[in-house]
Amino acid sequence: MDPRDLLRRTAVEYRVRLAAVPADRWGEQSVCGEWTVKEIADHIVGGNRFAVALLDGGSTQDAMAAARTGSFEGDPVERFDETAATQLAAFEAEGALDRIVHHPAGDMPGSAFAGFRAGDLLLHGWDLARSTGGDESLPDQLAEAIYAVYLPTADSARSFGIFADTGTKVTDDAPIAQRLLVLTGRA
């Protein structure tokens, strides 16, 4: 799947789950460690800002600073819409997918980085749904694409504490969504 199409489609999936969060649930504990539901939403907004800075040629430090710049106040859906549009425009810029970005996980082309951002959107959308009793289903085509993005780096992600090792075993013929959730430490 084209990385930009994957990013667009996972952004739609994430937004659906974000918009479904009940107003009285933002301050509740989420399934993501010590984060609240609102902090998951803020993480995605910050990640969108981070992506724009990296694609603009910023260093990891510059991108981290950009992730924290700007407001996280107000309606989380509006914050997401603003930053998601800016992120997509950055990935759609000429040469963006070929540009080498200086990600904390190492230098990589923009096309690989788009896959990581798409994975963040799809999985944190699932986290929002799981935390608030929403729709946890993951479209097979998107789950398959994100599984392919994360499989080669899953062991190193576990060693850095990004993915948990839950000890859950899953067979190769299990539904792709289940395999993705196990791979990323969510099941």
Backbone as CSV, one residue per row, in Angstrom:
resi,resn,N_x,N_y,N_z,CA_x,CA_y,CA_z,C_x,C_y,C_z
1,MET,0.857,-1.178,0.000,0.000,0.000,0.000,0.902,1.239,0.000
2,ASP,0.525,2.231,-0.759,1.271,3.484,-0.797,1.333,4.077,0.619
3,PRO,2.523,4.499,1.090,2.647,5.010,2.455,1.709,6.180,2.776
4,ARG,1.496,7.056,1.804,0.593,8.191,2.059,-0.852,7.735,2.164
5,ASP,-1.238,6.753,1.350,-2.586,6.212,1.443,-2.770,5.515,2.791
6,LEU,-1.764,4.776,3.217,-1.811,4.122,4.523,-1.968,5.164,5.629
7,LEU,-1.229,6.237,5.547,-1.322,7.308,6.534,-2.714,7.944,6.535
8,ARG,-3.242,8.217,5.371,-4.594,8.793,5.270,-5.632,7.869,5.902
9,ARG,-5.575,6.603,5.542,-6.584,5.654,6.012,-6.488,5.415,7.520
10,THR,-5.281,5.346,8.052,-5.161,5.146,9.496,-5.557,6.409,10.250
11,ALA,-5.354,7.564,9.650,-5.805,8.814,10.277,-7.328,8.833,10.389
12,VAL,-8.004,8.354,9.365,-9.472,8.272,9.412,-9.902,7.317,10.520
13,GLU,-9.278,6.150,10.598,-9.609,5.169,11.642,-9.373,5.756,13.036
14,TYR,-8.233,6.421,13.207,-7.924,7.017,14.504,-8.965,8.083,14.867
15,ARG,-9.296,8.943,13.912,-10.235,10.027,14.182,-11.607,9.500,14.604
16,VAL,-12.053,8.425,13.972,-13.340,7.826,14.346,-13.319,7.445,15.829
17,ARG,-12.251,6.811,16.259,-12.159,6.381,17.654,-11.980,7.562,18.601
18,LEU,-11.211,8.555,18.168,-11.017,9.768,18.964,-12.338,10.495,19.174
19,ALA,-13.104,10.655,18.104,-14.382,11.366,18.183,-15.407,10.603,19.028
20,ALA,-15.213,9.304,19.175,-16.151,8.478,19.944,-15.870,8.481,21.449
21,VAL,-14.767,9.103,21.867,-14.455,9.133,23.296,-15.501,10.000,24.010
22,PRO,-16.182,9.435,25.000,-17.165,10.228,25.748,-16.476,11.393,26.482
23,ALA,-17.136,12.527,26.535,-16.558,13.741,27.121,-16.097,13.544,28.561
24,ASP,-16.734,12.657,29.279,-16.379,12.470,30.693,-15.282,11.427,30.907
25,ARG,-14.646,10.949,29.832,-13.640,9.880,29.961,-12.207,10.344,29.716
26,TRP,-12.002,11.605,29.313,-10.660,12.075,28.953,-9.648,11.939,30.088
27,GLY,-10.070,12.135,31.316,-9.143,12.088,32.447,-8.911,10.704,33.008
28,GLU,-9.574,9.695,32.461,-9.436,8.328,32.971,-8.122,7.691,32.550
29,GLN,-7.702,6.731,33.354,-6.518,5.941,33.032,-6.751,5.168,31.740
30,SER,-5.738,5.089,30.908,-5.837,4.342,29.658,-5.123,3.003,29.790
31,VAL,-5.176,2.225,28.732,-4.448,0.956,28.692,-2.964,1.169,28.401
32,CYS,-2.578,2.397,28.134,-1.176,2.729,27.825,-0.428,3.156,29.088
33,GLY,-0.064,2.201,29.900,0.755,2.482,31.068,0.191,3.559,31.959
34,GLU,0.950,4.614,32.126,0.569,5.687,33.040,-0.191,6.828,32.361
35,TRP,-0.486,6.705,31.070,-1.171,7.777,30.350,-2.665,7.751,30.602
36,THR,-3.250,8.949,30.643,-4.703,9.055,30.613,-5.164,8.970,29.162
37,VAL,-6.469,8.894,28.978,-7.032,8.883,27.627,-6.621,10.168,26.896
38,LYS,-6.696,11.296,27.560,-6.313,12.586,26.940,-4.839,12.590,26.568
39,GLU,-4.013,11.973,27.381,-2.579,11.947,27.075,-2.272,11.102,25.838
40,ILE,-3.091,10.097,25.551,-2.933,9.374,24.277,-3.202,10.346,23.128
41,ALA,-4.305,11.092,23.229,-4.648,12.067,22.185,-3.541,13.106,22.034
42,ASP,-3.000,13.577,23.145,-1.911,14.563,23.096,-0.656,13.962,22.457
43,HIS,-0.392,12.697,22.742,0.765,12.009,22.146,0.649,11.996,20.621
44,ILE,-0.529,11.727,20.119,-0.724,11.701,18.666,-0.543,13.098,18.074
45,VAL,-1.100,14.107,18.723,-0.928,15.490,18.253,0.557,15.848,18.241
46,GLY,1.256,15.524,19.320,2.694,15.782,19.376,3.444,15.010,18.300
47,GLY,3.041,13.766,18.052,3.676,12.968,17.011,3.473,13.557,15.629
48,ASN,2.308,14.118,15.394,2.058,14.787,14.107,2.995,15.977,13.940
49,ARG,3.158,16.765,15.001,4.075,17.915,14.956,5.520,17.450,14.775
50,PHE,5.873,16.374,15.472,7.197,15.775,15.380,7.500,15.393,13.934
51,ALA,6.540,14.751,13.266,6.721,14.306,11.885,6.974,15.478,10.946
52,VAL,6.227,16.545,11.116,6.403,17.712,10.253,7.816,18.274,10.412
53,ALA,8.272,18.378,11.645,9.619,18.908,11.891,10.700,18.013,11.285
54,LEU,10.559,16.696,11.438,11.560,15.788,10.854,11.560,15.890,9.332
55,LEU,10.380,15.915,8.737,10.305,15.997,7.281,10.802,17.340,6.753
56,ASP,10.783,18.354,7.596,11.333,19.662,7.214,12.844,19.719,7.389
57,GLY,13.456,18.583,7.782,14.909,18.523,7.910,15.420,18.726,9.319
58,GLY,14.525,18.804,10.289,14.943,19.015,11.669,15.644,17.800,12.260
59,SER,16.454,18.072,13.260,17.118,17.004,14.002,16.096,16.347,14.931
60,THR,16.490,15.249,15.531,15.618,14.602,16.505,15.259,15.579,17.620
61,GLN,16.245,16.335,18.095,15.999,17.302,19.171,15.040,18.394,18.725
62,ASP,15.217,18.888,17.502,14.300,19.909,16.967,12.876,19.357,16.886
63,ALA,12.762,18.128,16.427,11.439,17.508,16.274,10.790,17.271,17.635
64,MET,11.586,16.853,18.617,11.043,16.663,19.969,10.520,17.991,20.522
65,ALA,11.253,19.060,20.286,10.806,20.381,20.739,9.518,20.785,20.015
66,ALA,9.447,20.518,18.718,8.240,20.844,17.944,7.040,20.052,18.442
67,ALA,7.273,18.816,18.863,6.178,17.973,19.363,5.513,18.603,20.577
68,ARG,6.287,19.328,21.368,5.760,19.932,22.599,5.274,21.368,22.397
69,THR,5.536,21.922,21.226,5.173,23.307,20.942,3.725,23.369,20.459
70,GLY,3.040,24.387,20.849,1.653,24.533,20.438,0.730,24.045,21.529
71,SER,-0.502,24.303,21.350,-1.499,23.998,22.380,-1.964,22.550,22.324
72,PHE,-2.206,22.007,23.496,-2.866,20.717,23.640,-4.234,20.933,24.295
73,GLU,-4.595,22.180,24.475,-5.867,22.533,25.130,-7.004,22.482,24.118
74,GLY,-8.209,22.521,24.644,-9.387,22.553,23.779,-9.817,21.166,23.343
75,ASP,-10.561,21.127,22.283,-11.142,19.892,21.774,-10.062,19.005,21.146
76,PRO,-9.845,17.798,21.685,-8.827,16.905,21.130,-9.055,16.553,19.657
77,VAL,-10.304,16.496,19.222,-10.573,16.192,17.813,-10.112,17.354,16.935
78,GLU,-10.378,18.572,17.350,-9.917,19.737,16.581,-8.398,19.786,16.525
79,ARG,-7.728,19.516,17.663,-6.260,19.511,17.695,-5.731,18.461,16.721
80,PHE,-6.367,17.289,16.732,-5.933,16.235,15.819,-6.138,16.656,14.372
81,ASP,-7.320,17.175,14.047,-7.606,17.567,12.667,-6.563,18.556,12.143
82,GLU,-6.216,19.542,12.962,-5.231,20.552,12.553,-3.869,19.924,12.281
83,THR,-3.396,19.140,13.227,-2.046,18.590,13.099,-1.980,17.449,12.089
84,ALA,-3.058,16.690,11.947,-3.069,15.600,10.962,-3.007,16.158,9.546
85,ALA,-3.711,17.257,9.299,-3.679,17.876,7.971,-2.279,18.388,7.651
86,THR,-1.631,18.978,8.638,-0.269,19.491,8.438,0.704,18.341,8.205
87,GLN,0.531,17.264,8.978,1.399,16.096,8.802,1.223,15.508,7.403
88,LEU,-0.012,15.321,6.971,-0.251,14.742,5.653,0.354,15.620,4.558
89,ALA,0.207,16.928,4.690,0.792,17.839,3.699,2.316,17.681,3.659
90,ALA,2.937,17.484,4.814,4.392,17.299,4.855,4.798,16.004,4.154
91,PHE,4.033,14.938,4.344,4.343,13.674,3.674,4.018,13.729,2.181
92,GLU,3.099,14.595,1.782,2.737,14.722,0.368,3.657,15.660,-0.399
93,ALA,4.519,16.374,0.313,5.452,17.286,-0.364,6.383,16.496,-1.293
94,GLU,6.779,17.129,-2.361,7.652,16.467,-3.324,8.931,15.978,-2.641
95,GLY,9.240,14.713,-2.865,10.463,14.125,-2.326,10.397,13.680,-0.875
96,ALA,9.266,13.905,-0.217,9.180,13.598,1.216,9.390,12.123,1.518
97,LEU,8.892,11.241,0.673,9.016,9.811,0.952,10.439,9.302,0.748
98,ASP,11.228,10.018,-0.045,12.619,9.624,-0.285,13.601,10.308,0.672
99,ARG,13.149,11.377,1.288,14.002,12.153,2.190,14.388,11.304,3.399
100,ILE,15.639,11.388,3.805,16.101,10.692,5.004,15.792,11.579,6.210
101,VAL,15.082,10.989,7.178,14.763,11.710,8.417,15.591,11.120,9.549
102,HIS,15.849,11.936,10.543,16.708,11.552,11.666,15.850,11.204,12.876
103,HIS,15.228,10.048,12.784,14.323,9.538,13.811,15.130,9.001,14.995
104,PRO,14.567,9.032,16.216,15.277,8.454,17.359,15.640,6.972,17.166
105,ALA,14.886,6.246,16.351,15.190,4.841,16.087,16.272,4.677,15.029
106,GLY,16.729,5.768,14.465,17.760,5.743,13.432,17.295,6.447,12.177
107,ASP,18.245,6.763,11.323,17.919,7.420,10.066,17.116,6.468,9.184
108,MET,16.112,7.021,8.516,15.250,6.208,7.650,14.623,7.106,6.591
109,PRO,14.193,6.509,5.471,13.498,7.305,4.460,12.107,7.693,4.949
110,GLY,11.592,8.760,4.415,10.258,9.232,4.772,9.193,8.174,4.569
111,SER,9.363,7.290,3.597,8.369,6.236,3.360,8.287,5.291,4.555
112,ALA,9.414,4.937,5.148,9.408,4.076,6.340,8.813,4.825,7.524
113,PHE,9.158,6.086,7.651,8.631,6.908,8.736,7.111,7.042,8.626
114,ALA,6.596,7.154,7.416,5.138,7.224,7.220,4.478,5.956,7.753
115,GLY,5.111,4.819,7.562,4.583,3.569,8.102,4.537,3.575,9.621
116,PHE,5.573,4.103,10.246,5.582,4.195,11.710,4.478,5.128,12.209
117,ARG,4.301,6.255,11.524,3.237,7.186,11.932,1.871,6.532,11.748
118,ALA,1.686,5.812,10.653,0.410,5.123,10.417,0.162,4.084,11.508
119,GLY,1.200,3.374,11.904,1.067,2.398,12.981,0.685,3.051,14.292
120,ASP,1.285,4.195,14.573,0.948,4.932,15.791,-0.533,5.303,15.795
121,LEU,-1.027,5.748,14.655,-2.433,6.138,14.554,-3.362,4.941,14.732
122,LEU,-3.085,3.859,14.022,-3.972,2.705,14.099,-3.984,2.113,15.508
123,LEU,-2.808,1.934,16.086,-2.731,1.279,17.391,-3.211,2.172,18.532
124,HIS,-2.900,3.451,18.483,-3.404,4.327,19.549,-4.906,4.571,19.407
125,GLY,-5.430,4.450,18.203,-6.887,4.453,18.045,-7.489,3.250,18.753
126,TRP,-6.851,2.093,18.600,-7.299,0.893,19.304,-7.199,1.110,20.817
127,ASP,-6.093,1.739,21.264,-5.917,2.012,22.695,-7.044,2.892,23.230
128,LEU,-7.420,3.911,22.463,-8.523,4.785,22.877,-9.808,3.975,23.018
129,ALA,-10.087,3.164,22.012,-11.312,2.356,22.037,-11.285,1.380,23.206
130,ARG,-10.194,0.718,23.406,-10.076,-0.257,24.489,-10.243,0.421,25.853
131,SER,-9.709,1.632,25.980,-9.757,2.364,27.245,-11.137,2.900,27.575
132,THR,-11.958,3.108,26.546,-13.247,3.779,26.765,-14.455,2.934,26.353
133,GLY,-14.251,1.673,26.049,-15.357,0.804,25.666,-15.837,1.016,24.246
134,GLY,-14.960,1.532,23.384,-15.336,1.785,21.996,-15.100,0.586,21.101
135,ASP,-15.213,0.815,19.810,-15.051,-0.220,18.784,-13.565,-0.541,18.631
136,GLU,-13.177,-1.750,19.015,-11.780,-2.169,18.965,-11.400,-2.883,17.676
137,SER,-12.313,-3.014,16.752,-11.996,-3.751,15.524,-10.957,-2.988,14.701
138,LEU,-10.110,-3.753,14.054,-9.095,-3.174,13.173,-9.322,-3.726,11.765
139,PRO,-9.426,-2.856,10.765,-9.604,-3.340,9.398,-8.426,-4.239,8.993
140,ASP,-8.736,-5.397,8.433,-7.696,-6.367,8.085,-6.606,-5.783,7.197
141,GLN,-6.987,-5.034,6.179,-5.987,-4.496,5.251,-5.025,-3.554,5.967
142,LEU,-5.524,-2.727,6.863,-4.655,-1.818,7.608,-3.811,-2.582,8.628
143,ALA,-4.419,-3.544,9.313,-3.666,-4.349,10.279,-2.536,-5.096,9.579
144,GLU,-2.812,-5.637,8.404,-1.787,-6.351,7.624,-0.638,-5.417,7.252
145,ALA,-0.967,-4.219,6.799,0.069,-3.256,6.403,0.921,-2.836,7.597
146,ILE,0.296,-2.579,8.728,1.047,-2.153,9.913,1.855,-3.315,10.480
147,TYR,1.317,-4.505,10.428,2.068,-5.685,10.864,3.362,-5.789,10.045
148,ALA,3.257,-5.589,8.745,4.439,-5.649,7.873,5.442,-4.552,8.203
149,VAL,4.962,-3.391,8.616,5.855,-2.295,9.008,6.602,-2.653,10.290
150,TYR,5.885,-3.178,11.272,6.470,-3.394,12.599,7.215,-4.710,12.776
151,LEU,6.888,-5.736,12.013,7.505,-7.043,12.214,9.036,-6.993,12.186
152,PRO,9.665,-6.311,11.218,11.131,-6.317,11.180,11.801,-5.622,12.373
153,THR,11.088,-4.739,13.048,11.702,-3.977,14.144,11.129,-4.329,15.516
154,ALA,10.273,-5.333,15.583,9.581,-5.649,16.839,10.544,-6.022,17.965
155,ASP,11.577,-6.818,17.671,12.506,-7.219,18.730,13.245,-6.016,19.304
156,SER,13.689,-5.114,18.438,14.380,-3.930,18.956,13.401,-3.008,19.676
157,ALA,12.154,-2.940,19.224,11.145,-2.130,19.918,10.899,-2.678,21.323
158,ARG,10.915,-3.994,21.459,10.756,-4.596,22.790,11.957,-4.273,23.671
159,SER,13.150,-4.312,23.103,14.351,-4.051,23.902,14.395,-2.608,24.399
160,PHE,13.758,-1.694,23.679,13.690,-0.294,24.107,12.454,-0.001,24.954
161,GLY,11.614,-1.012,25.170,10.412,-0.817,25.973,9.247,-0.194,25.221
162,ILE,9.353,-0.095,23.902,8.270,0.480,23.103,7.125,-0.514,22.983
163,PHE,7.462,-1.771,22.720,6.467,-2.845,22.691,6.710,-3.718,23.916
164,ALA,5.646,-4.100,24.589,5.760,-5.004,25.730,5.825,-6.443,25.239
165,ASP,6.493,-7.269,26.004,6.469,-8.700,25.728,5.513,-9.319,26.730
166,THR,4.311,-9.606,26.292,3.281,-10.130,27.192,3.387,-11.638,27.374
167,GLY,4.248,-12.276,26.597,4.373,-13.719,26.665,3.270,-14.450,25.926
168,THR,2.352,-13.711,25.339,1.248,-14.320,24.589,1.800,-14.914,23.299
169,LYS,1.371,-16.103,22.994,1.765,-16.760,21.742,0.572,-16.753,20.798
170,VAL,0.859,-16.583,19.537,-0.194,-16.565,18.528,0.326,-17.296,17.293
171,THR,-0.534,-18.039,16.662,-0.135,-18.795,15.469,-0.196,-17.908,14.232
172,ASP,0.509,-18.348,13.206,0.541,-17.593,11.952,-0.809,-17.540,11.250
173,ASP,-1.719,-18.434,11.628,-3.035,-18.421,10.985,-4.087,-17.683,11.819
174,ALA,-3.668,-17.065,12.914,-4.589,-16.254,13.724,-4.992,-15.015,12.920
175,PRO,-6.121,-14.428,13.239,-6.523,-13.189,12.545,-5.408,-12.133,12.628
176,ILE,-5.235,-11.398,11.570,-4.138,-10.431,11.492,-4.223,-9.384,12.599
177,ALA,-5.395,-8.946,12.963,-5.513,-7.960,14.043,-4.967,-8.533,15.350
178,GLN,-5.267,-9.787,15.620,-4.755,-10.420,16.842,-3.236,-10.526,16.789
179,ARG,-2.684,-10.903,15.646,-1.225,-10.993,15.512,-0.573,-9.631,15.709
180,LEU,-1.183,-8.569,15.170,-0.641,-7.226,15.349,-0.687,-6.803,16.817
181,LEU,-1.780,-7.065,17.481,-1.906,-6.686,18.891,-0.910,-7.453,19.763
182,VAL,-0.685,-8.716,19.469,0.318,-9.486,20.214,1.711,-8.967,19.906
183,LEU,2.005,-8.727,18.639,3.309,-8.223,18.234,3.681,-6.943,18.966
184,THR,2.702,-6.065,19.139,2.964,-4.760,19.752,2.697,-4.726,21.255
185,GLY,2.473,-5.907,21.849,2.322,-5.992,23.297,0.992,-5.565,23.841
186,ARG,-0.037,-5.623,23.024,-1.368,-5.207,23.461,-2.280,-6.379,23.798
187,ALA,-1.846,-7.586,23.522,-2.678,-8.766,23.811,-1.821,-9.876,24.374
